[in-house]
Amino acid sequence: MQFESDEHEEGTVLEVLQKGYLLNDRLLRPATVKVSKKPDKS
């Protein structure tokens, strides 16, 4: 999920919506995060 922001650098994780989960060094569920992007100039 991406969120337009002038306050943060593009690609910065703003919020973790759902924590990821590892079991014995295997990824069972990746984290779901909100990431900043630059606003459209149109």
N, C-alpha and C positions, 0 to 999 in steps of 0.2 A: 504494500500500500504506500503510495507517495502523497506527500503533503507539500503544497507550495509555501515557501517561506523565504523572506528577505533576511531574517535574523540569523539563519544558520547556513553553513556551507553545504553545498549540494552533496548528497550521499551520507549525511549525518543521521544516525539513528536517533529519532526523537522519542520514541516510546516502544516498549516491548508489550505487544498485545497478548501473546501467548508464549510462554516459556518453552524452549526446546527441551528435548529429553535424550540423554545418552544412557546406554546400558552396556557395560563391559566394552567400552570404547566403540560401540556401534550406535549410529544415529537412528533413533526410533522416530523422533518427530522434530523437524526443524522449527526454530523460533519463527513467530510471525511478528513483524516489526513495522513501524511507521517510519518512513525515510523522507528526508527533506529533498526538495528539488527547487530549481529556480522558477519563479513565476513566468508565464508567457508574456511576451512584450506586445501582444496585439490588442 
